[in-house]
Amino acid sequence: MGEVRTPVSIVCVYNDPAVLESCLAASVKAGPGASPQTEVIPVDNVSNAYASAGAALNHGARMARNEVVVFVHQDVYLHSLPALEAAAATLLADPAIGVLGAVGVDHRGEVIGAVRDRVVPLGRSTSVPVDVDSLDEVLFMVTRSQALREPLSESPDLAWHAYAVEYCLRMRASGRRAAAVDVPLTHNSMTTNLARLDVAHRSVGHTYASLVPVRTTCGIVAGEHGAGTTSWPVRRARGARTFWGESVRARRVTRSLRGVPQDRDHARGRARQVVLADIRLLVDDVARLAGSSSIRVIDPSRDGTVGEAEGLERNGLAFSAATLRWPGVVAAVAATTPDQLLLVSGLRPEEIAPLAATATGPYVVGLARDTGLWLLLGADPAALAPLWSRPRNRPFFVG
């Protein structure tokens, strides 16, 4: 018996037609045969016709023909329309779920739902809906009847932030569930817009004072009087713990690399120094300093599923991403030439040394608490050194 699926109406507000075409539209066009009834409803906001995401998305929801409406960012590449339709069927099958999304944060602060955030896999995979404090706006869904009866907030305080967070809290306040489940996607985000995010969070915190503090992918929504906020000494202590934990992991990885042969390009141990850096925020600078014309990103599959996202771009550079089984990851590293920029992310400590041993040129190994271990090939480590030159980028101890 096959997987239960239901066609969906994908609603997206866009302000950059090129981004929409290369990401969301391209991914839907790549898989229409398996999902002939799923539709895309683009809402044009190039001329700023809508003052808020809620207003634009509600307009699109009113045009939807299918039973489930999916709100998606323009810079999302959907790897599987059948998986999206299966998630929609799950929503319809459980009336207790008020809103279902691809990625959320639970009450412990754990990211739920496996997605690729720019160039790294993120979130704990789950094939069944898991309750969360909130969902990210990148992709979430509701039934069409509910979207018409209980539309997204059009409050000017929210504007382009936290409208999914507000909806989750609205559902939870009414006794319904906000949940996350795997919907394979790549979020090819170019920027992080934080303008007026604090205003949106304060508004949500005031409206749902009995439910805060609430964890989100963009921080913690505190109470009206700052409940749930953290003082500077506490934040500093947390930062120190993070730095210590990353340093311990870096030391273990450095030790594992001792047996990896080096060529002349690895002289003076340049490739041995594990850097502490969130590669999501630096990958475009890496490409610029490396003089690369393309960026290739891969990560190993943990459940046997694979996926490709081709034809994307970042700042005018060709960008592709793929989840591969381990033999494919090894083969890709071995085949990389010095003029090809390849990033392997989502690695485990025991995988770094054997993978690095297959590299034919210099490489950089790095890690961050939120994004894990990564291996970068096809760039001169010395040319990239300015990107991680601060003391915070160097482990507390090595060797």
N, C-alpha and C positions, 0 to 999 in steps of 0.2 A: 504493500500500500504506500503510495507516494506521500510526500510532505504536503500538508494542507496549506494552501496559499490563497490570497485574495488580492485582486488588482487594487492599486492605490492611485490617488491623485497627488502628485508631487508639486507643491507650491513653493516658489522661490522668488524673493524680491531681489532684484539685481541693479547695480549702478555701473557695472563694467561689462558690456556685451562680450568682449574678448575673453574675459575670465569665465563667464557663464558658458560660452561656446566650447572652450578648451577643457573645462572640468565637468560640471554637471550634465550639460547637454551632450557632450561627447560620450560620457559613460552610459547614458540612457540609450543613445543611438547604437552603441556597441552591443546592446543586449535586448533588442525589441522582440526577437523571435520567440524567446521564452516567456515574454510578458506582454502580449499584444494589447491588452486592455489597460495597462498602466499608462497614465497620461502625465505630461508635464505642463504646468501652468506658470509661465514666467510673468512676473509683475514688474513692469518697467518703472524704475525710479531714477533714471539717468538725469532727469530734470528736477529731481527732488519734489515730485508731486505728492509724496506721502511724508508726513512729519514723523512717523514712527514705523517700526517694523510691524507692530501689531496691526496698524491700519492697513498696510500693504498686504500682509498675509491674510487678514480677514477678508479682504477683497477677493483674493485668489480662492479662498475656501468657499466663498459663495458661488464660484463658477465650477466647483468640483463635481464630477459625475459619479465617482466611486464612493464606496462606503467608508473608506479610511483616507484621511487627509494627512500628508506627510510634509512638514515644514523643513526646508533644507537650505543651507547656505549656498551661495553661487559658486564658491570655490571648493566644493565637495565632489570627489569622484567616487561613484558607487560601483563597487566591485561585483555586486551580484543583485540583480533585480529580483530573482527568485527568493533570495534571503530576505530582502526588504518585504516582499509579499508574504513570506512566512511569518515575519514579525507582526505584520498587520493582521494576519489570521489569529495569532496569539492574542492580540488586543481585543478582537471581536469575540473570542471564545471566553474571555474573562471579564465580566461586567464590573468586577471590583477594581480593575485598572482604569484610572482616569486619564493617564498620559503615559506613553511609552517612548523611550528614546534610545539612541545608540550609545551614549556615554553619560554617566552621572557620577555623583559622589555620595557615598553612604555616610552614616552618622559617625563612623570611625575615621573618615577622611580618605578611604580607599576609592580609587577610580574604578568604576564598574563598567564593563563593555569594552571589547577589544577593537580599537581603531588605529589608524596611522595618523599621528599628528605631525604634519609636515614630513619629517624624514625619520621618525622613530615610532615603533609600535607602543601603544599606551593602553593601559587598563586591563583589568582581569576579565578574561573571557568567560562568558556565560551563555548557554544555549536556552536558558529559561529565565523569565523576568525576575530580577532581584530588586527589592525595594531600595530606594535611594532618597537622600535628603533633597536632591535637586538634579535636574538634567541640564546639559549644555545645549545651547541654541543651535548647534551645528546640525542636528537632525532629531526631530521628535514628532510624534504622531498622535492623533486623536480621531474619534469617529466623526464622520461628517455631520451627523445630527447634533453631536455635542458641540462641534465647532460653531454651528449656527446658533445653538441655544446659549452657549457659554463661550463667546469669542475671546481671543487674546486681548490682553489689556492694551488700550491705545493711549494710556497716560503719557503726557509729555515728560514726566519724571523718568519713565523707563526708556522712551525713545527707541534706541537701538541696543539696549542692554537688558539682561535679566528678565526678559519677557517669558522665557521658558521656566526660569526659577519661580517667578510669580505664579505661573500656571500650576506648577507642581505644588506649591504651598496652598493654592486655592483648592486643588483636588484633595490634598491631605487634610485640610481644614474641614472638608465636607465628608470625610471618612473614606475617600477613595485612595487608591494606591498611585504613587509615582514610581516607575520602575525602569530599569535599563536592561537591554538584551543585545546580543551581538548583531550588528548590521555592518558587514565589512565595508569600509570606506577609507579613503585618503582625504584628509583635510589639508589642501594645498594652500594654507594661509600664508599671505605675504607680509602681513603686518598684524600687530596687536593693538586694537583701538581701545584705549582705556578712558577716553574723554567722557566725563560725566558718569562713569561707572559707580563712583562713590554716591552720587545722587540717586541712582537707581537702587543701589543696595540699601540706602537709608529709607527710601520709600517703601521697599518691600519689607524691611525690618519693622517699620512703623505699622504697616497694614496687618502683618502677621506676628505681632509681638509675642503671642503665646507659643509660637513654634521656633523662635530664634533662640540661640544661634543656629544658623543653617550653613552647612558646608557646600561650596560650589567649586567649579573648576577655575573660578576667578577669585577665590578667597572666601572668607567667612562673612556672611551677612549677620551683623550684630543687632542688638536690640536698640530701642529708641534712645536709651541713655548710655549706649556704648557697651551693653552687656555682651560678653563674648569677645570683645576686643582684647588685645594683648599689649602690655606695656613694652617700652623700649628694652628694659633689662631682660624681659622674658623672650622677646624676639631675638635679642643678641645671644642669649643662652641656647635657643633653638638653632640659630645659625652655627654656633660653635659645635653643637652636637652633630649637625649635618656634615660640617667640614671634617670632624673627627671620623665619622662613619665612612665618608668617601675616602679619606686617607687610608683607613684600614683596608678597604677593598682594593685601593690602588696598590698598596704594598703587596697584597697577595698576587695580583695580576703581574706586577713587576717581577716577582720571584718566579712565576710560571714561565716568563719569557726568557729566563736565563739560558735555557737549552736550545733556543731558536737560533739557527745559524744566521750570521750577518754578512752582507756584502759591503762593498766600499761605500754605498750610499747610506748605510746604517752606521757609519763610523762615529766614534766618540759617543756611542750610546744614545744618539738622538731619538731613535725609535723606541728606546727602552723607557723613556720618561712618560709615564701615564699622566695625562693632563685631566684636570677637573673642569669640565665645561659642558654646558647644555648645547649640544650640537644643533638643536632645532633653531636656536637663535643666531647661529654663526655660519650655517651652511652656505648662505649666499656670499658672505665675505670670503669663505674658503674658496669658492669657485672663482671669485674675482682675483684673489691673490695667486691662485694656481694658474690663472690664464686659461681656464677651461671653457669650452663651448657647450658643455652638457654636464648634467648631474645624473648619476645612476644610483639609486638607493635600493638595497635589498635587505630582507630580514628573514630568519629561518622560521618555517612553519612549526608550530608546536602541536597542532592537532591533525596534520596531514593535508589540510586544505591549502590551496595555492591561489594566487591572484596576481594580475598584472594591471598596471595603469600606465599606458603609453600616450605619447603625444601631448603631455603637459608641458608647461614652461614656468620658469621662475626668473623674473627680471630679464626676459628675453632669451634665457638659456633653455635649451631642450632639457626636460626633466621627465624621468620615468621612475617608477617604483614597482617592486614586486615582492611577494612573499613566496619563498621557494623551499622545497624540501632540502635537507642538509646536503646531499650530494650536489645539488644545483648551486648552493651557496659556495661550496668548496671550488667547484668548477669555475664559477664566476670570478672568484678571487685569483685563481691560478691563471686565468686568461686575461686579467687586467694588465694593460700596458702603461708605461709611465705617462702617456698623454691622455689617459682615461681616468676621470674622477669617479671613484666608486666608494660609497659609504655602506658599510654593513652594520646595522644597528640591532638592538634587541638581543644581544649576545649574553651568554652565561660565562662565568669566570673560566670554567674548564674548557670552553670552546676557543678562547682567544689564542693560546699558544699554538695549537695545531693548525688553526686557520692562518695565523701570521706566518707559519712555516711554509705555506704554499705561495706566499706573496713573492713576486719576482722583482720588486723594487721597494723603495722606502715606504714606510707607513707610519701612522700616528694612532695610538690607542688612547681612548678617553672614556670618562664616565661622569655621570651626574646622578644624584639620588633619584630624581623624578623620571629620568629617561634611560638609565641603565648604561651598559657598556657598549662602546662602538669602536669600529676599526675603519680607518680612512686610508685609501690608497690612491695613487696617481697624483700626488702633490708633494713638493719638497717640504719636509718638516721645518726647515729653517725659514722658508718664505712665510709659513703660517704661524711662526712663533709669536708675532705681535698679538695674535688673537687670544692667546692664553698666557700673557706675560705678567699678569697681576699675581701677587702672593696668594690670593684665594684660588688661583688655578693650579698651584703646585701643592701636591700632597704634603701633609705635615711631616711625614717621614717616608723614606723610600729604602729599598734594599732589603 
